Amino acid sequence: MTASARNLPAWFQERFPPAHGVLFAVMFVTALLYGRFLTWEGEVTLWPFDVVGFVAVWCFFLTLRVFDEHKDYELDLRNHPDRVLQSGRVTLGHLKWVGGVAILAQAVGSAAIDAQAYPAGDFGGTVGWWLLVITWTSLMGKEFFASEWLEERLVLYALSHMVVMPLALVWMARMGTGTNALPLDVAWLAGLSFLSGAAFEVTRKAKGAEEERATIQSYSQVWGPRGAAAVVGVLLVAQAAVEVAMLRLILEDVGPGWYAGIVVPTLLPFVGLALYAKDPTAKARKVNEAATSLAMLAAYVVLSAALISARGLAWG
């Protein structure tokens, strides 16, 4: 099939499906409300202009995917030749245009948000944090100019790439603060994003026995299936601990219902993890991915609900 930009929708459906936008939206709203909670008195507010911020955030995650497609192209060509990109229906050239537009949208969106809060011609904290995010993202795209060294150290590779998530969540939170600087309590949100992202990353790359390939490193190869499952469990417990700390910061009284909203989604993945540790299969891995994603989504939903419960929600 001839490569054509008309095949981009097929690439999006395969590698960046619309359903991902639900998680991005929940993360964005939580970060935005948390930033406003930390820096403004009274009700937390959502304005129509916040859509600009969400578009920038969606484009950020799209940029990550485009960079990964470039970085992993040769490896995926050997292991996934039927994918839209690897089969030649779209090209890396097409994706460069997609990535360029996505980066431009982030820059324009960040500048527009600052323009609302600062005098004409000034750039504020939103642009500043975005510059940190895009700089780290660009370094990731180049694998920090040490690709061969990092590829032999899967854990260090993952840690270096996970740093972008705390930076991105602080960027999102900063979108909601106007001219106010974020206090150190924003670190709780950054920590939550790191732990939840790491839990999903390890789950995603803890493969079933039939999926293991010599050309692709996995955490199940590095730690064994039981070790990988144990690491995910530790990360989920740490994520829950950070959630509790944030709830205690947000709410004057954290009742049993709030704790249940943390404990139940956290415990659910442990059933699948135990089954995976006993019998590592692709099916078990997919179940674990879904359960870990649900725990991540639930964490942000609970925190958004707590922020609204503590202050009330206004529509601008």
C-alpha positions as CSV (number, residue, x, y, z in Angstrom):
1,M,0.0,0.0,0.0
2,T,1.3,3.4,-0.9
3,A,2.2,5.7,2.0
4,S,-0.3,8.5,2.3
5,A,-1.3,11.1,4.9
6,R,-4.8,9.7,4.4
7,N,-3.7,6.7,6.4
8,L,-3.0,8.8,9.5
9,P,-6.4,8.1,11.1
10,A,-5.5,4.4,11.0
11,W,-2.2,5.2,12.7
12,F,-4.0,7.2,15.4
13,Q,-6.5,4.4,16.0
14,E,-3.7,1.9,16.4
15,R,-1.2,3.9,18.3
16,F,-3.0,6.8,19.9
17,P,-6.7,5.9,20.1
18,P,-9.3,8.5,21.2
19,A,-10.1,6.5,24.4
20,H,-6.7,7.6,25.8
21,G,-8.1,11.2,25.9
22,V,-10.4,10.2,28.8
23,L,-7.4,9.6,31.1
24,F,-5.6,12.7,29.8
25,A,-8.7,14.8,30.6
26,V,-9.0,13.4,34.1
27,M,-5.4,14.0,34.8
28,F,-5.6,17.5,33.4
29,V,-8.7,18.5,35.3
30,T,-7.2,17.1,38.6
31,A,-3.9,19.0,38.1
32,L,-5.7,22.2,37.1
33,L,-8.1,22.1,40.1
34,Y,-5.2,21.2,42.5
35,G,-3.2,24.2,41.2
36,R,-6.2,26.5,41.8
37,F,-6.8,24.9,45.2
38,L,-3.3,25.6,46.3
39,T,-3.1,29.2,45.1
40,W,-6.6,30.7,45.3
41,E,-9.3,31.0,48.0
42,G,-12.9,30.0,47.6
43,E,-14.4,27.7,45.0
44,V,-12.3,25.9,42.5
45,T,-13.3,27.1,39.0
46,L,-13.3,25.7,35.5
47,W,-13.5,28.2,32.6
48,P,-14.2,27.6,28.9
49,F,-10.7,28.8,28.1
50,D,-9.3,25.8,30.0
51,V,-10.0,23.8,26.8
52,V,-6.9,25.5,25.4
53,G,-4.9,23.9,28.2
54,F,-6.4,20.5,27.5
55,V,-5.6,20.7,23.8
56,A,-2.0,21.5,24.7
57,V,-1.9,18.5,27.1
58,W,-3.4,16.1,24.6
59,C,-0.8,17.3,22.1
60,F,2.0,16.7,24.7
61,F,1.0,13.0,25.0
62,L,0.8,12.8,21.2
63,T,4.3,14.2,21.0
64,L,5.5,11.4,23.3
65,R,3.9,8.8,21.0
66,V,5.5,10.4,17.9
67,F,8.9,10.5,19.5
68,D,8.6,6.9,20.5
69,E,7.6,5.9,17.0
70,H,10.8,7.5,15.7
71,K,13.0,6.1,18.5
72,D,11.7,2.5,18.3
73,Y,11.1,2.4,14.5
74,E,13.8,-0.2,13.7
75,L,13.0,-2.4,16.6
76,D,9.3,-2.3,15.8
77,L,10.1,-3.1,12.2
78,R,11.5,-6.4,13.3
79,N,8.9,-7.2,15.9
80,H,5.7,-5.6,14.6
81,P,6.0,-5.4,10.8
82,D,2.2,-5.3,10.4
83,R,1.7,-2.0,12.2
84,V,0.5,1.0,10.1
85,L,3.9,2.7,10.3
86,Q,6.0,-0.3,9.8
87,S,3.9,-1.6,6.9
88,G,4.5,1.7,5.1
89,R,1.0,3.0,5.1
90,V,2.3,6.1,6.8
91,T,5.9,7.3,7.1
92,L,8.1,8.8,9.7
93,G,8.0,11.9,7.5
94,H,4.2,12.1,8.1
95,L,4.7,11.7,11.8
96,K,7.3,14.5,11.9
97,W,4.6,16.8,10.6
98,V,2.2,15.5,13.3
99,G,4.8,16.0,16.0
100,G,5.7,19.5,14.8
101,V,2.1,20.6,14.8
102,A,1.6,19.1,18.3
103,I,4.7,20.9,19.7
104,L,3.5,24.2,18.1
105,A,0.0,23.7,19.7
106,Q,1.7,23.2,23.2
107,A,3.7,26.4,22.8
108,V,0.8,28.5,21.6
109,G,-1.5,27.1,24.2
110,S,1.0,27.8,27.0
111,A,1.6,31.3,25.8
112,A,-2.1,32.0,25.4
113,I,-2.7,30.9,29.0
114,D,0.0,33.2,30.3
115,A,-1.3,36.0,28.1
116,Q,-4.5,36.0,30.1
117,A,-2.7,36.5,33.4
118,Y,0.3,38.6,32.5
119,P,0.8,42.0,30.8
120,A,1.1,42.0,27.0
121,G,4.5,40.7,26.0
122,D,5.3,38.9,29.2
123,F,5.7,35.1,29.6
124,G,4.8,33.5,32.9
125,G,5.1,30.2,34.7
126,T,3.1,28.1,32.2
127,V,5.5,28.8,29.4
128,G,8.4,28.2,31.8
129,W,7.2,24.8,32.9
130,W,6.3,23.8,29.3
131,L,9.9,24.6,28.3
132,L,11.1,22.2,31.0
133,V,8.7,19.6,29.8
134,I,9.6,19.9,26.1
135,T,13.3,20.0,26.8
136,W,13.1,16.7,28.8
137,T,10.8,15.2,26.1
138,S,13.4,16.1,23.4
139,L,16.2,14.5,25.4
140,M,14.1,11.4,25.8
141,G,13.6,11.4,22.0
142,K,17.3,11.3,21.6
143,E,17.6,8.8,24.5
144,F,19.9,11.4,26.3
145,F,22.5,10.8,23.6
146,A,23.4,7.5,25.3
147,S,21.0,5.1,23.7
148,E,23.2,2.0,23.7
149,W,24.2,2.5,27.3
150,L,20.6,3.1,28.4
151,E,19.2,0.2,26.5
152,E,21.3,-2.2,28.5
153,R,19.9,-0.8,31.7
154,L,16.1,-1.1,31.5
155,V,15.4,0.2,35.0
156,L,17.5,3.3,34.6
157,Y,16.1,3.8,31.1
158,A,12.6,3.8,32.5
159,L,13.4,6.1,35.4
160,S,15.0,8.7,33.0
161,H,11.8,8.6,30.9
162,M,9.4,8.7,33.8
163,V,10.7,12.1,35.0
164,V,8.7,13.7,32.3
165,M,5.4,12.9,34.0
166,P,6.0,14.9,37.2
167,L,7.2,17.8,35.1
168,A,4.1,17.5,32.9
169,L,1.7,17.4,35.9
170,V,3.3,20.5,37.4
171,W,2.9,22.2,34.0
172,M,-0.8,21.3,34.1
173,A,-1.2,22.6,37.6
174,R,0.6,25.8,36.7
175,M,-2.0,26.4,34.0
176,G,-4.6,27.1,36.8
177,T,-2.7,29.5,39.0
178,G,-2.7,32.7,37.0
179,T,0.3,34.8,38.3
180,N,0.6,32.9,41.5
181,A,3.6,30.6,42.0
182,L,2.9,27.0,43.0
183,P,3.8,26.1,46.6
184,L,5.9,23.0,47.5
185,D,2.7,21.0,48.1
186,V,2.5,20.5,44.3
187,A,5.2,17.9,44.9
188,W,2.5,15.5,46.1
189,L,0.9,15.6,42.7
190,A,4.2,15.2,41.0
191,G,5.0,12.1,43.1
192,L,1.6,10.6,42.4
193,S,2.1,11.0,38.7
194,F,5.5,9.3,38.9
195,L,4.3,6.4,40.9
196,S,1.2,5.7,38.9
197,G,3.0,6.1,35.6
198,A,5.8,3.7,36.8
199,A,3.2,1.1,38.0
200,F,1.6,1.2,34.5
201,E,5.0,1.1,32.7
202,V,6.2,-2.0,34.6
203,T,2.8,-3.7,34.2
204,R,2.9,-3.0,30.4
205,K,6.4,-4.4,30.0
206,A,5.9,-7.4,32.3
207,K,5.2,-9.8,29.4
208,G,3.5,-13.1,29.1
209,A,5.9,-16.1,28.5
210,E,4.7,-16.4,24.9
211,E,5.4,-12.7,24.3
212,E,9.0,-12.7,25.4
213,R,11.5,-12.0,22.6
214,A,15.3,-11.8,22.7
215,T,15.2,-8.5,20.9
216,I,12.9,-6.8,23.4
217,Q,13.8,-6.3,27.0
218,S,11.0,-6.7,29.6
219,Y,10.7,-6.4,33.4
220,S,9.7,-10.0,33.5
221,Q,13.1,-10.8,32.0
222,V,15.0,-8.5,34.4
223,W,13.2,-9.5,37.6
224,G,11.2,-12.5,36.7
225,P,7.4,-12.6,36.6
226,R,7.1,-12.7,40.4
227,G,9.6,-9.9,40.9
228,A,7.9,-7.7,38.3
229,A,4.5,-8.3,39.9
230,A,6.0,-7.5,43.3
231,V,7.4,-4.2,42.0
232,V,4.0,-3.2,40.6
233,G,2.4,-4.0,44.0
234,V,4.9,-1.8,45.9
235,L,4.3,1.0,43.4
236,L,0.6,0.8,43.8
237,V,0.9,0.8,47.6
238,A,3.1,3.9,47.4
239,Q,0.6,5.5,45.1
240,A,-2.1,4.9,47.6
241,A,0.0,6.4,50.4
242,V,0.5,9.6,48.4
243,E,-3.2,9.7,47.7
244,V,-3.9,9.5,51.4
245,A,-1.5,12.3,52.1
246,M,-3.1,14.5,49.5
247,L,-6.6,13.8,50.8
248,R,-5.5,14.8,54.3
249,L,-4.1,18.0,52.8
250,I,-7.3,18.8,50.8
251,L,-10.0,17.7,53.3
252,E,-10.5,18.7,56.9
253,D,-12.1,15.3,57.6
254,V,-11.2,12.2,55.6
255,G,-14.0,9.7,56.3
256,P,-14.2,6.0,55.5
257,G,-15.8,6.6,52.1
258,W,-12.7,8.5,50.9
259,Y,-10.4,5.7,52.1
260,A,-12.5,3.1,50.4
261,G,-12.2,5.1,47.1
262,I,-8.4,4.6,47.5
263,V,-8.2,1.1,48.9
264,V,-10.6,-0.7,46.6
265,P,-9.1,0.4,43.2
266,T,-5.6,-0.2,44.7
267,L,-6.4,-3.8,45.8
268,L,-8.1,-4.9,42.6
269,P,-4.9,-5.2,40.6
270,F,-3.4,-7.5,43.2
271,V,-5.7,-10.4,42.1
272,G,-4.4,-10.2,38.6
273,L,-0.8,-9.7,39.7
274,A,-1.0,-12.9,41.8
275,L,-2.3,-14.8,38.9
276,Y,0.3,-13.4,36.6
277,A,3.1,-14.3,39.0
278,K,1.9,-17.9,39.1
279,D,1.2,-18.2,35.4
280,P,2.6,-15.3,33.3
281,T,0.6,-15.2,30.1
282,A,-0.3,-12.4,27.6
283,K,-3.9,-12.6,28.8
284,A,-2.8,-12.0,32.4
285,R,-0.7,-9.1,31.3
286,K,-3.6,-7.5,29.5
287,V,-5.8,-7.9,32.6
288,N,-3.1,-6.3,34.8
289,E,-2.7,-3.4,32.4
290,A,-6.5,-2.7,32.6
291,A,-6.6,-3.0,36.4
292,T,-3.5,-0.8,36.9
293,S,-5.0,1.8,34.5
294,L,-8.2,1.7,36.5
295,A,-6.3,2.3,39.7
296,M,-4.5,5.3,38.1
297,L,-7.7,6.7,36.8
298,A,-9.5,6.2,40.1
299,A,-6.7,8.0,41.9
300,Y,-7.2,11.2,39.9
301,V,-11.0,11.0,40.0
302,V,-11.0,10.6,43.8
303,L,-8.6,13.6,44.2
304,S,-10.8,15.7,41.8
305,A,-13.9,14.8,43.9
306,A,-12.1,15.7,47.1
307,L,-11.1,19.1,45.7
308,I,-14.6,19.9,44.7
309,S,-16.0,18.6,48.0
310,A,-13.5,20.8,50.0
311,R,-14.2,24.0,48.1
312,G,-17.1,23.6,45.7
313,L,-17.0,23.9,41.9
314,A,-17.8,27.0,40.0
315,W,-18.1,27.4,36.2
316,G,-16.6,30.6,34.8
